[in-house]
């Protein structure tokens, strides 16, 4: 026990002993600076400096953007900048997908079979050759005024959004009960029957006189590309698919020679 007490006293004595550090100019041997200290004060000073550096480092990492530079420290999924960029990328991907779908649909509109023009004459017996030989396509450039056509109403219901070309709304939104069938307005042929993120299940029909009818946001499509459809024949079931839709309805567009028409000028929707 006495040995331990002696060791403790020696340690306390060493910690309280005074030391002097002298800085001397090597050329003139003149004393530049003198510092007096004890081992206890030196230890406390060093510990204080280390703790201060650790605290400052923690604050910089925890409360400043520097933490995002530390590998494995910050969860990138909680980074507001990363989340915003991810959302923009997702929106761009949706826009690209919608544009790609629209482009494919437009290709189908211009060339329902997908056969190259140079190969059409060689595609004897193909679907493309049957389209071209079909009397319907031979008569599709009829110049009969639209006022002479009798359009079969595609659906009976309330119009929730009218035709407004200034707002780029090139058709009518017609509300009707769930599972209501949508009817074909004139004899024609299906040139597009597909899905897109923006318009949901969409079907387009080519009629005589370069007239095209388009039906969007359907729940089910009853006809496929290339099928002939009669006036008054069911072609789809009303739905709520795609974007910018809040209930069962159909977005109906009518185009003639690439110009959108107001369907209300030719069709009665409440019958």
C-alpha positions as protocol buffer text, in pm:
chain_id: "A"
residue {
  index: 1
  type: UNK
  ca { x: 0 y: 0 z: 0 }
}
residue {
  index: 2
  type: UNK
  ca { x: 283 y: 235 z: 85 }
}
residue {
  index: 3
  type: UNK
  ca { x: 436 y: 180 z: -260 }
}
residue {
  index: 4
  type: UNK
  ca { x: 112 y: 281 z: -433 }
}
residue {
  index: 5
  type: UNK
  ca { x: 80 y: 594 z: -217 }
}
residue {
  index: 6
  type: UNK
  ca { x: 437 y: 690 z: -299 }
}
residue {
  index: 7
  type: UNK
  ca { x: 371 y: 645 z: -672 }
}
residue {
  index: 8
  type: UNK
  ca { x: 62 y: 867 z: -651 }
}
residue {
  index: 9
  type: UNK
  ca { x: 257 y: 1136 z: -468 }
}
residue {
  index: 10
  type: UNK
  ca { x: 533 y: 1119 z: -725 }
}
residue {
  index: 11
  type: UNK
  ca { x: 277 y: 1154 z: -1007 }
}
residue {
  index: 12
  type: UNK
  ca { x: 114 y: 1455 z: -844 }
}
residue {
  index: 13
  type: UNK
  ca { x: 456 y: 1607 z: -788 }
}
residue {
  index: 14
  type: UNK
  ca { x: 554 y: 1559 z: -1151 }
}
residue {
  index: 15
  type: UNK
  ca { x: 226 y: 1706 z: -1271 }
}
residue {
  index: 16
  type: UNK
  ca { x: 274 y: 2012 z: -1053 }
}
residue {
  index: 17
  type: UNK
  ca { x: 643 y: 2061 z: -1132 }
}
residue {
  index: 18
  type: UNK
  ca { x: 715 y: 2372 z: -1332 }
}
residue {
  index: 19
  type: UNK
  ca { x: 894 y: 2358 z: -1666 }
}
residue {
  index: 20
  type: UNK
  ca { x: 1026 y: 2631 z: -1889 }
}
residue {
  index: 21
  type: UNK
  ca { x: 1046 y: 2628 z: -2266 }
}
residue {
  index: 22
  type: UNK
  ca { x: 1286 y: 2883 z: -2412 }
}
residue {
  index: 23
  type: UNK
  ca { x: 1302 y: 2983 z: -2779 }
}
residue {
  index: 24
  type: UNK
  ca { x: 1651 y: 3116 z: -2874 }
}
residue {
  index: 25
  type: UNK
  ca { x: 1763 y: 3279 z: -3197 }
}
residue {
  index: 26
  type: UNK
  ca { x: 2019 y: 3037 z: -3341 }
}
residue {
  index: 27
  type: UNK
  ca { x: 2234 y: 3315 z: -3489 }
}
residue {
  index: 28
  type: UNK
  ca { x: 2250 y: 3559 z: -3198 }
}
residue {
  index: 29
  type: UNK
  ca { x: 2168 y: 3316 z: -2916 }
}
residue {
  index: 30
  type: UNK
  ca { x: 1926 y: 3579 z: -2794 }
}
residue {
  index: 31
  type: UNK
  ca { x: 1627 y: 3460 z: -2602 }
}
residue {
  index: 32
  type: UNK
  ca { x: 1319 y: 3521 z: -2816 }
}
residue {
  index: 33
  type: UNK
  ca { x: 1039 y: 3381 z: -2600 }
}
residue {
  index: 34
  type: UNK
  ca { x: 998 y: 3195 z: -2276 }
}
residue {
  index: 35
  type: UNK
  ca { x: 703 y: 2986 z: -2169 }
}
residue {
  index: 36
  type: UNK
  ca { x: 649 y: 2835 z: -1825 }
}
residue {
  index: 37
  type: UNK
  ca { x: 409 y: 2547 z: -1773 }
}
residue {
  index: 38
  type: UNK
  ca { x: 333 y: 2239 z: -1575 }
}
residue {
  index: 39
  type: UNK
  ca { x: 253 y: 1894 z: -1712 }
}
residue {
  index: 40
  type: UNK
  ca { x: -99 y: 1926 z: -1570 }
}
residue {
  index: 41
  type: UNK
  ca { x: -172 y: 2253 z: -1749 }
}
residue {
  index: 42
  type: UNK
  ca { x: -12 y: 2123 z: -2069 }
}
residue {
  index: 43
  type: UNK
  ca { x: -227 y: 1808 z: -2059 }
}
residue {
  index: 44
  type: UNK
  ca { x: -543 y: 2009 z: -1995 }
}
residue {
  index: 45
  type: UNK
  ca { x: -458 y: 2245 z: -2282 }
}
residue {
  index: 46
  type: UNK
  ca { x: -394 y: 1963 z: -2527 }
}
residue {
  index: 47
  type: UNK
  ca { x: -716 y: 1785 z: -2428 }
}
residue {
  index: 48
  type: UNK
  ca { x: -910 y: 2111 z: -2466 }
}
residue {
  index: 49
  type: UNK
  ca { x: -768 y: 2168 z: -2815 }
}
residue {
  index: 50
  type: UNK
  ca { x: -848 y: 1812 z: -2926 }
}
residue {
  index: 51
  type: UNK
  ca { x: -1203 y: 1831 z: -2790 }
}
residue {
  index: 52
  type: UNK
  ca { x: -1255 y: 2170 z: -2960 }
}
residue {
  index: 53
  type: UNK
  ca { x: -1138 y: 2032 z: -3295 }
}
residue {
  index: 54
  type: UNK
  ca { x: -1366 y: 1728 z: -3257 }
}
residue {
  index: 55
  type: UNK
  ca { x: -1664 y: 1948 z: -3166 }
}
residue {
  index: 56
  type: UNK
  ca { x: -1601 y: 2184 z: -3458 }
}
residue {
  index: 57
  type: UNK
  ca { x: -1570 y: 1887 z: -3696 }
}
residue {
  index: 58
  type: UNK
  ca { x: -1895 y: 1739 z: -3570 }
}
residue {
  index: 59
  type: UNK
  ca { x: -2080 y: 2070 z: -3615 }
}
residue {
  index: 60
  type: UNK
  ca { x: -1947 y: 2110 z: -3969 }
}
residue {
  index: 61
  type: UNK
  ca { x: -2053 y: 1757 z: -4064 }
}
residue {
  index: 62
  type: UNK
  ca { x: -2390 y: 1760 z: -3885 }
}
residue {
  index: 63
  type: UNK
  ca { x: -2515 y: 2110 z: -3969 }
}
residue {
  index: 64
  type: UNK
  ca { x: -2357 y: 2205 z: -4302 }
}
residue {
  index: 65
  type: UNK
  ca { x: -2367 y: 2062 z: -4658 }
}
residue {
  index: 66
  type: UNK
  ca { x: -2016 y: 1925 z: -4599 }
}
residue {
  index: 67
  type: UNK
  ca { x: -2179 y: 1610 z: -4464 }
}
residue {
  index: 68
  type: UNK
  ca { x: -2281 y: 1515 z: -4820 }
}
residue {
  index: 69
  type: UNK
  ca { x: -1912 y: 1490 z: -4908 }
}
residue {
  index: 70
  type: UNK
  ca { x: -1843 y: 1234 z: -4635 }
}
residue {
  index: 71
  type: UNK
  ca { x: -1871 y: 882 z: -4783 }
}
residue {
  index: 72
  type: UNK
  ca { x: -2136 y: 675 z: -4608 }
}
residue {
  index: 73
  type: UNK
  ca { x: -2240 y: 950 z: -4365 }
}
residue {
  index: 74
  type: UNK
  ca { x: -2546 y: 1105 z: -4528 }
}
residue {
  index: 75
  type: UNK
  ca { x: -2836 y: 910 z: -4675 }
}
residue {
  index: 76
  type: UNK
  ca { x: -2869 y: 1044 z: -5028 }
}
residue {
  index: 77
  type: UNK
  ca { x: -3241 y: 955 z: -5029 }
}
residue {
  index: 78
  type: UNK
  ca { x: -3294 y: 1233 z: -4770 }
}
residue {
  index: 79
  type: UNK
  ca { x: -3108 y: 1489 z: -4978 }
}
residue {
  index: 80
  type: UNK
  ca { x: -3361 y: 1752 z: -5091 }
}
residue {
  index: 81
  type: UNK
  ca { x: -3159 y: 1832 z: -5404 }
}
residue {
  index: 82
  type: UNK
  ca { x: -3137 y: 1465 z: -5495 }
}
residue {
  index: 83
  type: UNK
  ca { x: -3512 y: 1416 z: -5438 }
}
residue {
  index: 84
  type: UNK
  ca { x: -3598 y: 1716 z: -5656 }
}
residue {
  index: 85
  type: UNK
  ca { x: -3370 y: 1597 z: -5936 }
}
residue {
  index: 86
  type: UNK
  ca { x: -3512 y: 1245 z: -5911 }
}
residue {
  index: 87
  type: UNK
  ca { x: -3867 y: 1379 z: -5942 }
}
residue {
  index: 88
  type: UNK
  ca { x: -3770 y: 1585 z: -6247 }
}
residue {
  index: 89
  type: UNK
  ca { x: -3606 y: 1281 z: -6406 }
}
residue {
  index: 90
  type: UNK
  ca { x: -3920 y: 1073 z: -6344 }
}
residue {
  index: 91
  type: UNK
  ca { x: -4135 y: 1345 z: -6502 }
}
residue {
  index: 92
  type: UNK
  ca { x: -3904 y: 1363 z: -6802 }
}
residue {
  index: 93
  type: UNK
  ca { x: -3914 y: 985 z: -6838 }
}
residue {
  index: 94
  type: UNK
  ca { x: -4295 y: 995 z: -6834 }
}
residue {
  index: 95
  type: UNK
  ca { x: -4296 y: 1273 z: -7095 }
}
residue {
  index: 96
  type: UNK
  ca { x: -4054 y: 1076 z: -7314 }
}
residue {
  index: 97
  type: UNK
  ca { x: -4267 y: 762 z: -7281 }
}
residue {
  index: 98
  type: UNK
  ca { x: -4583 y: 956 z: -7363 }
}
residue {
  index: 99
  type: UNK
  ca { x: -4413 y: 1122 z: -7661 }
}
residue {
  index: 100
  type: UNK
  ca { x: -4284 y: 785 z: -7784 }
}
residue {
  index: 101
  type: UNK
  ca { x: -4632 y: 636 z: -7755 }
}
residue {
  index: 102
  type: UNK
  ca { x: -4782 y: 934 z: -7936 }
}
residue {
  index: 103
  type: UNK
  ca { x: -4522 y: 904 z: -8212 }
}
residue {
  index: 104
  type: UNK
  ca { x: -4594 y: 534 z: -8254 }
}
residue {
  index: 105
  type: UNK
  ca { x: -4965 y: 607 z: -8267 }
}
residue {
  index: 106
  type: UNK
  ca { x: -4909 y: 875 z: -8528 }
}
residue {
  index: 107
  type: UNK
  ca { x: -4704 y: 629 z: -8732 }
}
residue {
  index: 108
  type: UNK
  ca { x: -4995 y: 389 z: -8714 }
}
residue {
  index: 109
  type: UNK
  ca { x: -5222 y: 668 z: -8829 }
}
residue {
  index: 110
  type: UNK
  ca { x: -5006 y: 738 z: -9135 }
}
residue {
  index: 111
  type: UNK
  ca { x: -4917 y: 376 z: -9203 }
}
residue {
  index: 112
  type: UNK
  ca { x: -5137 y: 128 z: -9014 }
}
residue {
  index: 113
  type: UNK
  ca { x: -4946 y: -178 z: -9135 }
}
residue {
  index: 114
  type: UNK
  ca { x: -4592 y: -57 z: -9071 }
}
residue {
  index: 115
  type: UNK
  ca { x: -4490 y: -174 z: -9421 }
}
residue {
  index: 116
  type: UNK
  ca { x: -4239 y: 48 z: -9602 }
}
residue {
  index: 117
  type: UNK
  ca { x: -4379 y: 226 z: -9903 }
}
residue {
  index: 118
  type: UNK
  ca { x: -4120 y: 68 z: -10133 }
}
residue {
  index: 119
  type: UNK
  ca { x: -4225 y: -278 z: -10013 }
}
residue {
  index: 120
  type: UNK
  ca { x: -4601 y: -238 z: -10044 }
}
residue {
  index: 121
  type: UNK
  ca { x: -4616 y: -353 z: -10408 }
}
residue {
  index: 122
  type: UNK
  ca { x: -4418 y: -664 z: -10314 }
}
residue {
  index: 123
  type: UNK
  ca { x: -4636 y: -747 z: -10015 }
}
residue {
  index: 124
  type: UNK
  ca { x: -4895 y: -944 z: -10210 }
}
residue {
  index: 125
  type: UNK
  ca { x: -5157 y: -1095 z: -9986 }
}
residue {
  index: 126
  type: UNK
  ca { x: -5029 y: -898 z: -9688 }
}
residue {
  index: 127
  type: UNK
  ca { x: -5250 y: -692 z: -9458 }
}
residue {
  index: 128
  type: UNK
  ca { x: -5105 y: -375 z: -9613 }
}
residue {
  index: 129
  type: UNK
  ca { x: -5198 y: -480 z: -9966 }
}
residue {
  index: 130
  type: UNK
  ca { x: -5550 y: -572 z: -9851 }
}
residue {
  index: 131
  type: UNK
  ca { x: -5586 y: -227 z: -9694 }
}
residue {
  index: 132
  type: UNK
  ca { x: -5487 y: -55 z: -10018 }
}
residue {
  index: 133
  type: UNK
  ca { x: -5709 y: -276 z: -10230 }
}
residue {
  index: 134
  type: UNK
  ca { x: -6000 y: -224 z: -9993 }
}
residue {
  index: 135
  type: UNK
  ca { x: -6282 y: -12 z: -10131 }
}
residue {
  index: 136
  type: UNK
  ca { x: -6295 y: 178 z: -9804 }
}
residue {
  index: 137
  type: UNK
  ca { x: -5948 y: 323 z: -9854 }
}
residue {
  index: 138
  type: UNK
  ca { x: -6014 y: 392 z: -10219 }
}
residue {
  index: 139
  type: UNK
  ca { x: -6312 y: 604 z: -10116 }
}
residue {
  index: 140
  type: UNK
  ca { x: -6152 y: 764 z: -9811 }
}
residue {
  index: 141
  type: UNK
  ca { x: -6066 y: 1083 z: -9999 }
}
residue {
  index: 142
  type: UNK
  ca { x: -6432 y: 1158 z: -10066 }
}
residue {
  index: 143
  type: UNK
  ca { x: -6501 y: 1532 z: -10082 }
}
residue {
  index: 144
  type: UNK
  ca { x: -6857 y: 1501 z: -9949 }
}
residue {
  index: 145
  type: UNK
  ca { x: -6926 y: 1792 z: -9709 }
}
residue {
  index: 146
  type: UNK
  ca { x: -6942 y: 1692 z: -9345 }
}
residue {
  index: 147
  type: UNK
  ca { x: -7295 y: 1832 z: -9318 }
}
residue {
  index: 148
  type: UNK
  ca { x: -7411 y: 1544 z: -9540 }
}
residue {
  index: 149
  type: UNK
  ca { x: -7284 y: 1277 z: -9300 }
}
residue {
  index: 150
  type: UNK
  ca { x: -7503 y: 1126 z: -9030 }
}
residue {
  index: 151
  type: UNK
  ca { x: -7279 y: 1069 z: -8729 }
}
residue {
  index: 152
  type: UNK
  ca { x: -7385 y: 805 z: -8481 }
}
residue {
  index: 153
  type: UNK
  ca { x: -7346 y: 950 z: -8126 }
}
residue {
  index: 154
  type: UNK
  ca { x: -7053 y: 773 z: -7960 }
}
residue {
  index: 155
  type: UNK
  ca { x: -7212 y: 800 z: -7616 }
}
residue {
  index: 156
  type: UNK
  ca { x: -7496 y: 969 z: -7434 }
}
residue {
  index: 157
  type: UNK
  ca { x: -7388 y: 1181 z: -7141 }
}
residue {
  index: 158
  type: UNK
  ca { x: -7311 y: 1520 z: -6995 }
}
residue {
  index: 159
  type: UNK
  ca { x: -7028 y: 1728 z: -7145 }
}
residue {
  index: 160
  type: UNK
  ca { x: -6791 y: 1820 z: -6863 }
}
residue {
  index: 161
  type: UNK
  ca { x: -6535 y: 2003 z: -7075 }
}
residue {
  index: 162
  type: UNK
  ca { x: -6610 y: 2159 z: -7413 }
}
residue {
  index: 163
  type: UNK
  ca { x: -6400 y: 2200 z: -7726 }
}
residue {
  index: 164
  type: UNK
  ca { x: -6160 y: 2494 z: -7684 }
}
residue {
  index: 165
  type: UNK
  ca { x: -5883 y: 2527 z: -7938 }
}
residue {
  index: 166
  type: UNK
  ca { x: -5733 y: 2829 z: -7755 }
}
residue {
  index: 167
  type: UNK
  ca { x: -5664 y: 2605 z: -7455 }
}
residue {
  index: 168
  type: UNK
  ca { x: -5540 y: 2318 z: -7674 }
}
residue {
  index: 169
  type: UNK
  ca { x: -5844 y: 2112 z: -7580 }
}
residue {
  index: 170
  type: UNK
  ca { x: -5924 y: 1963 z: -7917 }
}
residue {
  index: 171
  type: UNK
  ca { x: -6226 y: 1759 z: -7819 }
}
residue {
  index: 172
  type: UNK
  ca { x: -6504 y: 1701 z: -7569 }
}
residue {
  index: 173
  type: UNK
  ca { x: -6500 y: 1532 z: -7229 }
}
residue {
  index: 174
  type: UNK
  ca { x: -6823 y: 1336 z: -7194 }
}
residue {
  index: 175
  type: UNK
  ca { x: -6923 y: 1186 z: -6858 }
}
residue {
  index: 176
  type: UNK
  ca { x: -7127 y: 866 z: -6846 }
}
residue {
  index: 177
  type: UNK
  ca { x: -7180 y: 572 z: -6607 }
}
residue {
  index: 178
  type: UNK
  ca { x: -6913 y: 309 z: -6555 }
}
residue {
  index: 179
  type: UNK
  ca { x: -6897 y: 30 z: -6816 }
}
residue {
  index: 180
  type: UNK
  ca { x: -7089 y: 235 z: -7074 }
}
residue {
  index: 181
  type: UNK
  ca { x: -6994 y: 119 z: -7427 }
}
residue {
  index: 182
  type: UNK
  ca { x: -6855 y: 372 z: -7675 }
}
residue {
  index: 183
  type: UNK
  ca { x: -6994 y: 349 z: -8026 }
}
residue {
  index: 184
  type: UNK
  ca { x: -6830 y: 411 z: -8362 }
}
residue {
  index: 185
  type: UNK
  ca { x: -6959 y: 729 z: -8530 }
}
residue {
  index: 186
  type: UNK
  ca { x: -6916 y: 621 z: -8897 }
}
residue {
  index: 187
  type: UNK
  ca { x: -6797 y: 319 z: -9092 }
}
residue {
  index: 188
  type: UNK
  ca { x: -6422 y: 308 z: -9082 }
}
residue {
  index: 189
  type: UNK
  ca { x: -6102 y: 124 z: -8995 }
}
residue {
  index: 190
  type: UNK
  ca { x: -5902 y: 121 z: -8671 }
}
residue {
  index: 191
  type: UNK
  ca { x: -5566 y: 292 z: -8721 }
}
residue {
  index: 192
  type: UNK
  ca { x: -5459 y: 307 z: -8356 }
}
residue {
  index: 193
  type: UNK
  ca { x: -5553 y: 95 z: -8056 }
}
residue {
  index: 194
  type: UNK
  ca { x: -5301 y: 127 z: -7777 }
}
residue {
  index: 195
  type: UNK
  ca { x: -5211 y: 252 z: -7428 }
}
residue {
  index: 196
  type: UNK
  ca { x: -5021 y: 565 z: -7326 }
}
residue {
  index: 197
  type: UNK
  ca { x: -4944 y: 711 z: -6982 }
}
residue {
  index: 198
  type: UNK
  ca { x: -5109 y: 1039 z: -7073 }
}
residue {
  index: 199
  type: UNK
  ca { x: -5430 y: 930 z: -7250 }
}
residue {
  index: 200
  type: UNK
  ca { x: -5473 y: 575 z: -7117 }
}
residue {
  index: 201
  type: UNK
  ca { x: -5639 y: 326 z: -7353 }
}
residue {
  index: 202
  type: UNK
  ca { x: -5692 y: 515 z: -7680 }
}
residue {
  index: 203
  type: UNK
  ca { x: -5851 y: 410 z: -8007 }
}
residue {
  index: 204
  type: UNK
  ca { x: -5850 y: 604 z: -8336 }
}
residue {
  index: 205
  type: UNK
  ca { x: -6061 y: 531 z: -8644 }
}
residue {
  index: 206
  type: UNK
  ca { x: -6013 y: 648 z: -9002 }
}
residue {
  index: 207
  type: UNK
  ca { x: -6337 y: 731 z: -9185 }
}
residue {
  index: 208
  type: UNK
  ca { x: -6416 y: 846 z: -9538 }
}
residue {
  index: 209
  type: UNK
  ca { x: -6316 y: 1196 z: -9641 }
}
residue {
  index: 210
  type: UNK
  ca { x: -5991 y: 1206 z: -9438 }
}
residue {
  index: 211
  type: UNK
  ca { x: -6200 y: 1210 z: -9121 }
}
residue {
  index: 212
  type: UNK
  ca { x: -6049 y: 1066 z: -8802 }
}
residue {
  index: 213
  type: UNK
  ca { x: -6222 y: 1007 z: -8469 }
}
residue {
  index: 214
  type: UNK
  ca { x: -6022 y: 958 z: -8148 }
}
residue {
  index: 215
  type: UNK
  ca { x: -6144 y: 822 z: -7814 }
}
residue {
  index: 216
  type: UNK
  ca { x: -5923 y: 851 z: -7503 }
}
residue {
  index: 217
  type: UNK
  ca { x: -5919 y: 736 z: -7137 }
}
residue {
  index: 218
  type: UNK
  ca { x: -6107 y: 411 z: -7203 }
}
residue {
  index: 219
  type: UNK
  ca { x: -6100 y: 116 z: -6964 }
}
residue {
  index: 220
  type: UNK
  ca { x: -6112 y: -149 z: -7239 }
}
residue {
  index: 221
  type: UNK
  ca { x: -6047 y: -142 z: -7614 }
}
residue {
  index: 222
  type: UNK
  ca { x: -6273 y: -375 z: -7812 }
}
residue {
  index: 223
  type: UNK
  ca { x: -6105 y: -340 z: -8153 }
}
residue {
  index: 224
  type: UNK
  ca { x: -5751 y: -384 z: -8285 }
}
residue {
  index: 225
  type: UNK
  ca { x: -5550 y: -202 z: -8551 }
}
residue {
  index: 226
  type: UNK
  ca { x: -5665 y: -296 z: -8901 }
}
residue {
  index: 227
  type: UNK
  ca { x: -6018 y: -401 z: -8808 }
}
residue {
  index: 228
  type: UNK
  ca { x: -6313 y: -269 z: -9006 }
}
residue {
  index: 229
  type: UNK
  ca { x: -6585 y: -123 z: -8783 }
}
residue {
  index: 230
  type: UNK
  ca { x: -6944 y: -35 z: -8866 }
}
residue {
  index: 231
  type: UNK
  ca { x: -7132 y: 276 z: -8763 }
}
residue {
  index: 232
  type: UNK
  ca { x: -7293 y: 223 z: -8423 }
}
residue {
  index: 233
  type: UNK
  ca { x: -7064 y: -70 z: -8335 }
}
residue {
  index: 234
  type: UNK
  ca { x: -6909 y: -78 z: -7987 }
}
residue {
  index: 235
  type: UNK
  ca { x: -6536 y: -4 z: -8004 }
}
residue {
  index: 236
  type: UNK
  ca { x: -6443 y: 57 z: -7638 }
}
residue {
  index: 237
  type: UNK
  ca { x: -6571 y: 81 z: -7280 }
}
residue {
  index: 238
  type: UNK
  ca { x: -6570 y: 414 z: -7098 }
}
residue {
  index: 239
  type: UNK
  ca { x: -6296 y: 444 z: -6840 }
}
residue {
  index: 240
  type: UNK
  ca { x: -6074 y: 653 z: -6619 }
}
residue {
  index: 241
  type: UNK
  ca { x: -5725 y: 567 z: -6745 }
}
residue {
  index: 242
  type: UNK
  ca { x: -5430 y: 795 z: -6809 }
}
residue {
  index: 243
  type: UNK
  ca { x: -5359 y: 1138 z: -6663 }
}
residue {
  index: 244
  type: UNK
  ca { x: -5586 y: 1439 z: -6598 }
}
residue {
  index: 245
  type: UNK
  ca { x: -5894 y: 1226 z: -6539 }
}
residue {
  index: 246
  type: UNK
  ca { x: -6117 y: 1209 z: -6233 }
}
residue {
  index: 247
  type: UNK
  ca { x: -6394 y: 965 z: -6319 }
}
residue {
  index: 248
  type: UNK
  ca { x: -6550 y: 757 z: -6597 }
}
residue {
  index: 249
  type: UNK
  ca { x: -6556 y: 968 z: -6912 }
}
residue {
  index: 250
  type: UNK
  ca { x: -6435 y: 969 z: -7271 }
}
residue {
  index: 251
  type: UNK
  ca { x: -6230 y: 1240 z: -7438 }
}
residue {
  index: 252
  type: UNK
  ca { x: -6365 y: 1248 z: -7796 }
}
residue {
  index: 253
  type: UNK
  ca { x: -6188 y: 1427 z: -8081 }
}
residue {
  index: 254
  type: UNK
  ca { x: -6291 y: 1469 z: -8444 }
}
residue {
  index: 255
  type: UNK
  ca { x: -6029 y: 1564 z: -8706 }
}
residue {
  index: 256
  type: UNK
  ca { x: -6071 y: 1643 z: -9075 }
}
residue {
  index: 257
  type: UNK
  ca { x: -5766 y: 1685 z: -9301 }
}
residue {
  index: 258
  type: UNK
  ca { x: -5550 y: 1746 z: -8993 }
}
residue {
  index: 259
  type: UNK
  ca { x: -5783 y: 2014 z: -8849 }
}
residue {
  index: 260
  type: UNK
  ca { x: -5966 y: 1960 z: -8518 }
}
residue {
  index: 261
  type: UNK
  ca { x: -6342 y: 2003 z: -8534 }
}
residue {
  index: 262
  type: UNK
  ca { x: -6593 y: 2078 z: -8261 }
}
residue {
  index: 263
  type: UNK
  ca { x: -6794 y: 1754 z: -8238 }
}
residue {
  index: 264
  type: UNK
  ca { x: -7095 y: 1944 z: -8104 }
}
residue {
  index: 265
  type: UNK
  ca { x: -7136 y: 2104 z: -8446 }
}
residue {
  index: 266
  type: UNK
  ca { x: -7216 y: 1763 z: -8596 }
}
residue {
  index: 267
  type: UNK
  ca { x: -7330 y: 1529 z: -8319 }
}
residue {
  index: 268
  type: UNK
  ca { x: -7601 y: 1535 z: -8052 }
}
residue {
  index: 269
  type: UNK
  ca { x: -7471 y: 1384 z: -7727 }
}
residue {
  index: 270
  type: UNK
  ca { x: -7790 y: 1381 z: -7522 }
}
residue {
  index: 271
  type: UNK
  ca { x: -8031 y: 1139 z: -7686 }
}
